[in-house]
Amino acid sequence: MKWRIDDAGISDFLFSPRCRVHRHLLLQAVVLLITVNVFWYEPLQSLPFVQRFFGWLVYLITIDAVIYANVYLLIPRYLLKNRIGVYSLAALGVILVVMGLTVTAQGLLYESKLPTQYGGSLAMFVNGFSGIVTIGFLTAGVAAIMLFRHWILYSVRIDELESATLQSELKHLRNQINPHFLFNMLNNANVLMRKDPAEASEVLFKLEDLLRYQMNDSSREKIALHSDIHFLNDYLNLEKIRRDNFEYTITQEGDIDGVWLPPLLFIPFVENAVKHNFDSENPSYVRVSFVVDGDRLDFQCVNSKPAVVDKKKVGGLGLANIRRRLALLYPGRYLMERLETENSYTIKLHLEL
């Protein structure tokens, strides 16, 4: 379960260092409400206001001492380090010490004026024990609140770390695709330079468009699907210029213009299709299709099989990367199928947008 806070104001108040003073003021307001009843305590009504005020001040300082010792000393040093036994003993020790000092201070203030109000040692014991239990519950409540706050902060940090790790891994995977593709294209241009310099010049102009796309659009988190399709068309067109007896088609159905996706999501499939369908003796083809139906995108890439398959070339880094990238970008919202017949390979990808 992950904790998320949507209200920035509440989040700032609870966790931001800028609101530290406001949090302390709120705490003091709560302590004031807890301790202010001393002014209406019946046995003390005959005392002067100044004496009752100092008695209340001792009570407030007692509560504050227990709370702040708990928050700044006991909880970070023992409870958050899972030393529950030591924390319990230390908290009990703080309560007893503070209560002892409080009873002594209040005795000096009240007993000389109200000797009959303390009905013997039993009454004093009951009164002291009641105070210890009350402050004990207050200590436990503060500990629960601080643990809850620590859990929220921990959950938020985990979310931020997961997000940062995800973005770093996606960037790494995307960067693995770009040099791979660029290497292939430069190799194509090199081959054409020897065969047909004019055609090689045309290829380099098209390659310039592809590189511009990679440098600009591929750095964005999401791009329009039609931009990626245009990129694939340029890529396959370059391959058609380079190779004889190679044909390709790209078909589109549905609201293509309304779909935005992470860039370079489909090029690994098409690269692999081109790489593994090369046949120097027979015609080869790549058929790509995109179908958008509501919140669903169906992508299919079919390529011909060469007469002789070099098993050492089957697979490659591209498909391994795209599987990992899909798992990061669309967890539980994608299905990838790979089909093989005697004459063709087919990749089918179904995405929930």
Helices and strands as residue ranges (DSSP letters): H 8-15, G 17-19, H 20-35, G 36-40, G 42-44, H 49-69, I 70-74, H 75-77, G 79-81, H 84-110, G 115-117, H 120-195, H 197-216, G 217-219, E 223-224, H 225-242, E 246-253, G 256-258, E 260-261, H 267-276, E 284-293, E 296-304, G 311-313, H 317-329, E 334-340, E 344-352
